[in-house]
Amino acid sequence: MSGRPSTRSVVPQPGMVSFIGAGPGDPELITVKGQRLIREADLVLYAGSLVPRAVVACAKAEARVLDSASMTLEETHALMRDAALAGQNVARVHTGDPMLYGAAREQMCLLKQDGIPCRVVPGVSAAFAAAAAAGASLTVPECVQSLALTRLDGRTPVPDGQSVREYARHGGSLAVYLSGGMPDALVRELRAAGVDEDCPILLASRVGQPEEKLAWATLATLEKTAAGGDFSRRTVFLVLPGEKACPGAVSRLYDKDFSHGYR
């Protein structure tokens, strides 16, 4: 038996692909974990049409940092697959939260078919960033205790029973995504649901970025506010009936007469 070392090549273990939520655009509105994984990645793919370059500026000098805005699903998959199969770690950076109105699901399916491990690091979605920027509460004690994240019909249709009109009838808060260019259609849906004309609506565009725009309107003034403020198609609308219906409502969490197990 020869004592010579084996010349067989060692196949590296696949690297990890991390789908990272970049938040609404502020480089500081990303989780500590997400930023660490970007710093450690050998390949960083980010959606440059939505994610500012500053969010991925923390990548190491030797990393490949590529803008995926002009790439197809097959092209981004090939890049991630080849890097991961070579033993490299990949950071796939998406705007907001990767699992809300994103394309992470189909990318993960392709990776799993190739035996490549992947994971998701959540991010701050635009609705929550907008509410925080405006100091607006999405829920109000004893008045509004539900929030629906939805959208208007567009190139991607909304299934029956899940329209803005249907959700608005419940009287809860609404975060309306992917509908920035259709304030007139939003007004029609809300009126058909019986929403009050003076219901407060927040318009928020590019939250956390230098171009951030926030404006309050009502159902009656929404179209005029959207047109006059030059809001982009990336605008998120927050329909907040609790801001008017229960302006003085106070949580019982810190009420001295309210018994509970935890504060």
N, C-alpha and C positions, 0 to 999 in steps of 0.2 A: 504493500500500500504506500503510495507516494506521500511524502510530507509536504509537497508543494501546495501553496494556498489555492483555493478554488478561483477560477477565472470567470465564474458565472456572474452576470450583472445583477445588481440588486435593484428591483423595481421600487421606487419610492412610494410611500403611502400617499394617497391623495390629500391635497391640502384642503382646508376648510373654506367654504364660500359663506360669507356673512352678509345678509341683506340688512342694511343699516338705515334707519329712519333719520334723515337729516334735519327734521323739523321744518318750520316754515321759511327758513332762509337765514336767520340770525346764526352765525357760527357758534355762538354760545348756547343756543337752544338745541343742543344735541347731547345725548347721554354721555357720561364719562366712559362707559363701556364702548359705545359706538366710536367715540373719538380715539380710544386706545386701539381698537381694531383697525381703524384707518391708518394709524401710525405704524402698526405692525405689518400691514399688508404688503405683498409683493406686487399685486395688481390692484389698482383702484379704478373702478368704473363708476362714473357718476353721470346723472342726467343733467347735462349742463344747461338745458333750456329752462330748468326749474331750480336746480341746486346751484347756488353761487360757488364760484371757484374757491372762495375763501373757506368754505366748509371743509374742503379736502386739502387745504394748504399745509396741514400738519403731516401729510404723508412723508415717509422717509425719502431721502434724496435719490436713492437707487430704485425706488418703486416706479413702475409704469403707471401714469395717471392719465386716463383716457376719457374723453367726453363721448357718451353714448347717444347723444341727441339725434345723430344722423344714422344710427345703426339699426338694423333689423333684429328681431328676436334671435334669428339664426346666427347672426354675426356676433352678438353679445355672448350667446351661449358658447360659440366656438372659442372665443377668447378666454372665458372662465373655465371651460372644460380643459383646454390645453394647459393653462396655468396650473389648475388644481392637479391634473394628472402628472405634472412635472414636480409635484410636491410643494407648490407655492400656495400661500394663503391669499384669498381674494376678498376685497371689500366692495360690495355692490351697493352704491349709495343712492337712495331714492328720497324724493321730497316728502315731507310730512311723515306719516307712518306708512311703512311698506305694504301693510295689509289692508289699507283703506283706499279704494279707487286706484289701486296700483296694479303692476304687472308681475309681482313677485311670484304669484301662485304658479303660473305657467313656466317661469324660469326654474323654479324649484323642482317641478315635475321632470323637466329635461335633465337636470343635474342628477336627480335620484335614479333616473333610467341609466345613467352612465356610472352609477356607483360612487358619486361624489357627495360627501356630507355637506349639509348646509344648515344654517340657523338664521333666525330673525332677531334683530335688536330693535325694539319699538322706538318710535319717534313721536314728537309733539305734532299733533294734527292741527291744521289751520283753524278749525273751529275753536279749539281750546286756547290757542295762541291769540286769536282775535278777541275772545271774551276776556282774557287776561289783560290785553293791551287797552281795552275799553273800560276795564273795571266793571264788567257786566256779569251777573251771575246767571248761569244756565238753568239753575233750579231755584225755586223760591218756596220757603216753608208754607205748607198748607194751601198752596196755590198751583205751582208747577213742579211736578216731581218726575217728569220724563223729558228725555231729549231724543229726537230722531235725527239721524244723519241720512240725508237723502239727496236727490238731484232731480232736475227736470229731464224730460225726454230729449235726446239729442241723437247723435249717430249711434249711440248705444241706447236702445229703448229701455224704458222702465216697465217691469212686469206689472200685470194687472193687480190691483189691490195695494201697490206700493208707491202710488203717486204722492206728490206733495199735497194734493187736495185731500187724499185719504188720511194722511198723517196729521194734517192741520186741523181736521175735524175733532181730534182728541184734545185739543187745547194745550198741548205741551209745547216746549221749545223746539225749534227746527234749525238745523244747520244745513243749508242748501249749497251743495258743492257743484262744480262743473257747469254752472248756469250763469256765469257772470255776464255773458252777452245777451241774456234773455230776461231782463227785469220786467218787461211787459207780460211775458208768459207767466212769470212768478206771481205778478199781481192778479192775473186772471185766475190762477189756481187758488190763491189765498181767498179771494173774494167768493169763489164758488164754494169754498169750505165754510164760509160765514165768518171769517176773521174780521174783527172790528177795524174800521178805517184808521183809527188812531193807535193801532198796535205798533209798538216800537220795533224797528228793524235796523240792525247794524250792518253796514256795508264795510267789508275789510279786504284790502288788496295788498299783497306783498308784505305781510305782517313780519316785523322784525328786520326788514331790509331798509336801506336808505330811502327807497321809493315808497315806503309804507303810506297807505291812505286808509283813514277810518272816517266814517260819517254816519250820523244817526238820521233816520228817516222814519216815517210812518207808512202804513200801507197806502195812504192817500198821496204821499209825496215821493214814494220810492222811485218811480220812473224819472221824475224831474231831478232828484238827487243823484241818481246814477248817471244821467246824461250830463248834468252840470259839473260833476266832480271828475269826469273823464276816467271813470273806473275801468280797469282792464277786464279781459275775459277770465282772468284768474281770481276774480272777486268771489268771496264767500259771503253769503247772506245769513245772518242770525236773526230768526224771527223769535222775539222774546216777549210773549204776552205777560209774563210775570213782572216785567219792569213797570207796567202800568197798572195791572190788576191788583197787585199787593205791594205797593211801594214801601209800606212801613213794616212789612212782615219780618219777624225776628226768629232765628233758630232757637229751639229750646235747649240746645246742647249745654249752654252755660247758665240756664235758668236755675236759680237757687232752690226752687221748688220742684225741680224735675229730677227724679231719681233714675240713675242709670249705672251701668257697670263700668263704662269707660268714657273718658272725655277725649 
